[in-house]
Amino acid sequence: MTLKTRWYETDSRFIPGHYQPASLIDLALSRDIDSHRLLRGTGLFHEDILAGQTRLSPQQFLALIGNSRRLLDADDSSFLFGQRLLPGHYGAASHALRHAQNLHQALDTLVQQQALLCPLVSPRLLMDDKHAYVYWLNSCGAGEQWRFLLEASMTSLVSMSRWLSGERLPWECSFSHAEPRYVEQYWVHLGEQTEFQRPVDMMRIPRRFLAAPWPDASATAGQVARQEAQGQISQLGFEASFLDCVYRYLQTHIRQAPSLERLAQHFAMSPATLKRKLQKHDTGFQQQVDLVRKHMALYLYQFRGFSSEEVAEYLSFNDAANFRRSFKRWTGSTPRLIRRLFDAG
């Protein structure tokens, strides 16, 4: 069976220049960065952005982010950019966020309208008895811009939920990278419950905050906006990136031995074409398999209470020792330490 749903790739030009890119441009201009230097190498001109007709590819947006980081050269750039992102001014999708009745509805909207609201990253929502978890996937092969995007994305959610709820919600943020020298920026913008060198880039919040009603929300306006935004997704012809589609396929078939050939057949392309597309997105087949296996292992430990032997069997490893070695390579920790971490939470 072949995949019929279309997707966007890193060179697909669909991101309105006057949406998320404009927020970053305005931040740079507010700090007296010359617009020509800012847009150099992106194939864009500020006049085109102002005209409201320009569409960027993720690749161009990532080039803009790279220029901004270099020219701004400030530790708070990603966090200030994140504060500008949500709900944003992106038409119906932003109106839907603005009129979300609670955090749960806002998170569902963010996930469903990801291509409009956060095209470079893909948020995923999971819940257990105590917490809701939002983890972030690299949708377009961000490469060296990934940490900037993570900082901005988590900040955008913290900032938006604080504004719309009327209070600072107790988000806890975990990052897979080491603690940076500018850690105080994390404390200021994300809160002091921020940790590093964790197995996954993730946020969590107690479940009781999901259903708490948000003031000033209009249920009618929100419903109409969600319908309109879904219509815009339909007009685009896709709702997810190529890497998101790869992730979903592997996640669904992770109990089978992963095969490049089967994945290529599913996407109706040759294995060579699939490898080229993955390379274009700064990744490879084994990297994607390892990512999905890591996430599934963590899910089975935390949400299903599996033992290492059960996880190894579920993921089709020949023996538990081989699985433990792979898990250490994926996360930098042993399964036993991860179990302790979850028990402590």
C-alpha positions as CSV (number, residue, x, y, z in Angstrom):
1,M,0.0,0.0,0.0
2,T,1.5,3.4,-1.0
3,L,1.1,6.7,0.8
4,K,-1.4,9.0,-0.8
5,T,-1.1,12.0,1.5
6,R,1.2,14.7,0.3
7,W,3.8,16.4,2.4
8,Y,6.0,19.4,2.4
9,E,9.8,19.3,2.1
10,T,12.6,21.6,3.1
11,D,12.4,23.3,-0.4
12,S,8.6,23.7,-0.5
13,R,7.7,27.4,-0.6
14,F,4.5,27.7,1.4
15,I,5.4,29.8,4.5
16,P,4.0,33.3,4.2
17,G,6.9,35.8,4.7
18,H,4.7,38.1,6.7
19,Y,3.9,35.3,9.3
20,Q,6.7,33.8,11.4
21,P,9.6,35.0,9.3
22,A,8.4,38.6,9.7
23,S,8.5,38.3,13.5
24,L,12.2,37.4,13.3
25,I,12.9,40.1,10.8
26,D,11.2,42.7,13.1
27,L,13.2,41.5,16.1
28,A,16.4,42.0,14.1
29,L,15.4,45.4,12.8
30,S,14.5,46.5,16.3
31,R,18.2,46.0,17.1
32,D,19.3,48.0,14.2
33,I,20.3,45.1,11.9
34,D,20.5,46.1,8.3
35,S,17.8,44.3,6.3
36,H,20.0,43.6,3.3
37,R,22.6,41.8,5.5
38,L,19.8,40.0,7.3
39,L,18.3,38.6,4.1
40,R,21.6,37.9,2.3
41,G,21.7,34.4,0.8
42,T,18.0,33.8,1.4
43,G,16.8,34.9,-2.0
44,L,14.5,37.4,-0.3
45,F,14.0,41.2,-0.2
46,H,12.4,43.1,2.6
47,E,10.1,44.9,0.1
48,D,8.8,41.5,-1.0
49,I,8.0,40.6,2.6
50,L,6.2,43.9,3.1
51,A,4.1,43.3,0.0
52,G,2.6,40.3,1.7
53,Q,2.9,37.9,-1.3
54,T,6.2,36.2,-0.6
55,R,6.3,32.5,0.3
56,L,9.4,31.0,1.9
57,S,10.6,27.4,2.0
58,P,11.7,25.9,5.3
59,Q,15.2,26.1,3.8
60,Q,15.0,29.8,3.3
61,F,13.5,30.3,6.8
62,L,16.4,28.4,8.3
63,A,18.9,30.5,6.4
64,L,17.1,33.6,7.8
65,I,17.5,32.1,11.3
66,G,21.2,31.5,10.7
67,N,21.7,35.1,9.6
68,S,19.8,36.4,12.6
69,R,21.7,34.4,15.1
70,R,25.0,35.6,13.6
71,L,24.1,39.3,13.3
72,L,22.2,39.6,16.6
73,D,24.8,37.6,18.5
74,A,22.7,37.7,21.7
75,D,21.9,35.0,24.2
76,D,18.2,36.0,24.4
77,S,17.4,36.1,20.6
78,S,15.6,32.7,20.4
79,F,13.6,33.4,23.5
80,L,12.5,36.9,22.4
81,F,11.6,35.4,19.0
82,G,9.6,32.7,20.8
83,Q,7.6,35.3,22.7
84,R,6.4,36.8,19.4
85,L,5.3,33.5,17.8
86,L,2.1,32.4,19.5
87,P,-0.8,32.9,19.1
88,G,0.7,35.0,16.3
89,H,-1.0,36.8,13.4
90,Y,-1.4,33.9,11.0
91,G,-5.1,34.3,10.2
92,A,-7.6,31.6,11.2
93,A,-5.1,29.4,13.0
94,S,-4.0,32.2,15.3
95,H,-7.7,33.1,16.0
96,A,-8.3,29.5,16.9
97,L,-5.5,29.6,19.5
98,R,-6.6,33.0,20.7
99,H,-10.0,31.7,21.5
100,A,-9.0,28.3,22.9
101,Q,-11.2,27.6,25.9
102,N,-8.4,25.8,27.8
103,L,-4.9,24.5,27.5
104,H,-6.0,21.2,26.1
105,Q,-7.8,22.8,23.2
106,A,-4.9,25.1,22.5
107,L,-2.5,22.1,22.4
108,D,-4.8,20.2,20.1
109,T,-5.0,23.2,17.8
110,L,-1.2,23.6,17.8
111,V,-0.8,19.9,16.8
112,Q,-3.5,19.9,14.2
113,Q,-2.5,23.3,12.6
114,Q,1.2,22.7,12.9
115,A,1.9,23.4,9.2
116,L,0.4,26.9,9.7
117,L,1.5,27.7,13.3
118,C,5.0,26.1,13.6
119,P,6.1,24.7,10.2
120,L,9.7,24.0,11.2
121,V,8.9,21.9,14.3
122,S,6.2,19.3,15.0
123,P,4.7,19.2,18.5
124,R,3.3,15.9,19.8
125,L,1.0,15.6,22.8
126,L,0.9,12.6,25.2
127,M,-0.8,12.2,28.6
128,D,-0.6,9.9,31.5
129,D,-2.6,9.9,34.8
130,K,-0.6,12.8,36.3
131,H,0.9,14.9,33.4
132,A,0.5,16.1,29.9
133,Y,3.7,16.0,27.8
134,V,4.6,18.0,24.7
135,Y,7.7,16.8,22.8
136,W,9.1,18.4,19.7
137,L,10.3,16.8,16.4
138,N,12.6,18.3,13.8
139,S,10.2,18.7,10.8
140,C,12.6,19.9,8.2
141,G,16.2,19.0,9.0
142,A,17.1,22.2,11.0
143,G,20.7,21.1,11.6
144,E,22.6,23.7,13.6
145,Q,19.5,25.9,13.9
146,W,17.7,23.2,15.9
147,R,18.6,24.4,19.4
148,F,17.4,27.9,18.5
149,L,14.1,26.5,17.3
150,L,13.7,24.4,20.4
151,E,14.3,27.4,22.7
152,A,11.9,29.6,20.6
153,S,9.2,26.9,20.4
154,M,9.1,26.1,24.1
155,T,9.2,29.8,25.0
156,S,6.2,30.4,22.6
157,L,4.1,27.8,24.4
158,V,5.0,29.1,27.9
159,S,4.4,32.7,26.8
160,M,1.1,32.0,25.1
161,S,-0.3,29.9,27.9
162,R,0.6,32.5,30.4
163,W,-1.1,35.2,28.5
164,L,-4.3,33.3,27.6
165,S,-4.7,31.7,31.0
166,G,-3.9,34.8,33.0
167,E,-1.3,33.0,35.1
168,R,2.2,31.5,34.8
169,L,1.6,27.8,34.4
170,P,4.0,25.3,36.0
171,W,5.7,24.0,32.9
172,E,8.8,21.9,33.3
173,C,11.1,21.9,30.3
174,S,13.7,19.2,29.5
175,F,16.4,19.5,26.8
176,S,18.7,16.8,25.4
177,H,21.6,19.1,25.0
178,A,24.0,20.1,27.8
179,E,23.4,23.1,30.0
180,P,24.5,26.2,28.0
181,R,26.6,29.0,29.4
182,Y,23.5,31.3,29.1
183,V,21.4,29.1,31.3
184,E,19.9,32.2,33.0
185,Q,17.9,32.9,29.9
186,Y,16.2,29.6,30.3
187,W,15.3,30.4,33.9
188,V,13.9,33.8,32.9
189,H,11.9,32.7,29.9
190,L,11.0,29.1,30.7
191,G,11.2,28.9,34.5
192,E,13.7,27.3,36.9
193,Q,12.2,23.9,36.5
194,T,14.4,23.4,33.4
195,E,16.8,20.5,33.0
196,F,19.4,19.5,30.5
197,Q,21.0,16.3,29.2
198,R,17.7,14.5,29.4
199,P,16.7,11.8,26.9
200,V,14.2,13.9,24.9
201,D,13.3,17.5,24.2
202,M,10.0,17.8,26.1
203,M,7.7,19.9,28.2
204,R,5.3,18.6,30.9
205,I,2.6,20.1,33.0
206,P,0.2,18.6,35.6
207,R,-3.0,17.4,33.9
208,R,-5.3,19.5,36.1
209,F,-4.2,22.6,34.2
210,L,-5.5,21.2,30.8
211,A,-9.2,21.7,31.5
212,A,-9.0,24.9,33.6
213,P,-11.1,27.5,31.6
214,W,-9.3,30.4,30.0
215,P,-10.9,33.9,30.3
216,D,-11.9,36.0,27.3
217,A,-12.3,32.9,25.0
218,S,-15.2,32.8,22.6
219,A,-16.3,29.2,21.9
220,T,-18.2,30.3,18.7
221,A,-15.3,32.3,17.3
222,G,-12.9,29.5,18.1
223,Q,-15.0,26.9,16.4
224,V,-15.3,28.9,13.2
225,A,-11.6,29.7,13.2
226,R,-10.7,26.0,13.6
227,Q,-12.9,25.2,10.6
228,E,-11.4,27.9,8.5
229,A,-7.9,26.9,9.4
230,Q,-8.6,23.3,8.5
231,G,-9.8,24.6,5.1
232,Q,-6.5,26.4,4.6
233,I,-4.7,23.1,5.4
234,S,-6.8,21.4,2.8
235,Q,-5.9,24.1,0.3
236,L,-2.2,23.6,1.0
237,G,-2.6,19.9,0.1
238,F,-0.6,18.7,3.1
239,E,-0.6,18.9,6.9
240,A,2.8,17.4,7.7
241,S,6.4,17.5,6.5
242,F,8.2,14.6,4.8
243,L,10.1,13.8,7.9
244,D,6.9,13.8,10.0
245,C,5.4,11.3,7.5
246,V,8.5,9.1,7.8
247,Y,8.3,9.2,11.6
248,R,4.6,8.2,11.6
249,Y,5.2,5.3,9.3
250,L,8.1,4.0,11.3
251,Q,6.2,4.5,14.5
252,T,3.3,2.5,13.2
253,H,5.6,-0.3,11.9
254,I,8.3,-0.2,14.6
255,R,7.6,-3.8,15.8
256,Q,8.7,-5.0,12.4
257,A,12.3,-5.1,11.4
258,P,12.7,-1.6,9.8
259,S,13.5,-1.7,6.1
260,L,14.6,1.1,3.7
261,E,13.0,-0.8,0.9
262,R,9.6,-1.2,2.5
263,L,9.7,2.5,3.5
264,A,10.5,3.5,0.0
265,Q,7.7,1.3,-1.4
266,H,5.3,2.9,1.0
267,F,6.3,6.4,-0.3
268,A,6.1,5.2,-3.9
269,M,9.7,5.9,-4.7
270,S,12.9,4.0,-5.2
271,P,15.3,3.4,-2.2
272,A,17.8,5.7,-3.9
273,T,15.3,8.5,-4.1
274,L,14.3,8.0,-0.5
275,K,17.9,8.2,0.6
276,R,18.4,11.4,-1.3
277,K,15.3,13.0,0.3
278,L,16.5,12.0,3.7
279,Q,19.9,13.4,3.0
280,K,18.3,16.6,1.8
281,H,16.7,16.9,5.2
282,D,20.0,16.4,7.0
283,T,19.2,12.9,8.2
284,G,19.3,9.3,7.2
285,F,17.3,6.1,7.5
286,Q,19.1,4.7,10.5
287,Q,18.9,8.0,12.3
288,Q,15.1,8.1,11.8
289,V,14.8,4.5,13.0
290,D,16.9,5.2,16.1
291,L,14.8,8.3,16.9
292,V,11.5,6.4,16.7
293,R,12.9,3.5,18.7
294,K,14.2,5.8,21.4
295,H,10.8,7.6,21.7
296,M,8.9,4.3,21.7
297,A,11.2,2.8,24.4
298,L,10.7,5.9,26.6
299,Y,7.0,5.6,26.0
300,L,6.9,1.9,27.0
301,Y,8.9,2.6,30.1
302,Q,6.9,5.5,31.4
303,F,3.4,4.9,30.1
304,R,3.2,1.1,30.0
305,G,5.6,0.2,32.8
306,F,7.5,-2.3,30.6
307,S,10.7,-4.0,31.7
308,S,13.8,-3.8,29.6
309,E,13.2,-7.3,28.4
310,E,9.7,-6.4,27.3
311,V,10.8,-3.3,25.5
312,A,13.6,-5.2,23.7
313,E,11.1,-7.8,22.6
314,Y,8.5,-5.1,21.5
315,L,11.2,-3.4,19.4
316,S,12.3,-6.7,17.9
317,F,15.8,-6.8,19.4
318,N,17.5,-10.2,19.5
319,D,18.4,-9.9,23.2
320,A,18.1,-7.4,26.0
321,A,21.9,-6.8,26.2
322,N,21.9,-5.6,22.6
323,F,18.9,-3.3,23.3
324,R,20.6,-1.8,26.4
325,R,23.7,-1.0,24.3
326,S,21.5,0.7,21.7
327,F,19.5,2.5,24.3
328,K,22.7,3.9,25.9
329,R,23.7,5.1,22.4
330,W,20.4,6.8,21.8
331,T,20.0,8.5,25.2
332,G,23.4,8.6,26.9
333,S,21.8,6.7,29.8
334,T,21.0,3.2,30.8
335,P,17.4,1.9,31.0
336,R,17.8,1.6,34.8
337,L,18.7,5.2,35.2
338,I,15.8,6.2,33.0
339,R,13.4,4.2,35.1
340,R,14.7,6.0,38.2
341,L,14.2,9.3,36.5
342,F,10.6,8.4,35.7
343,D,9.9,7.1,39.2
344,A,11.3,10.4,40.6
345,G,8.9,12.4,38.4
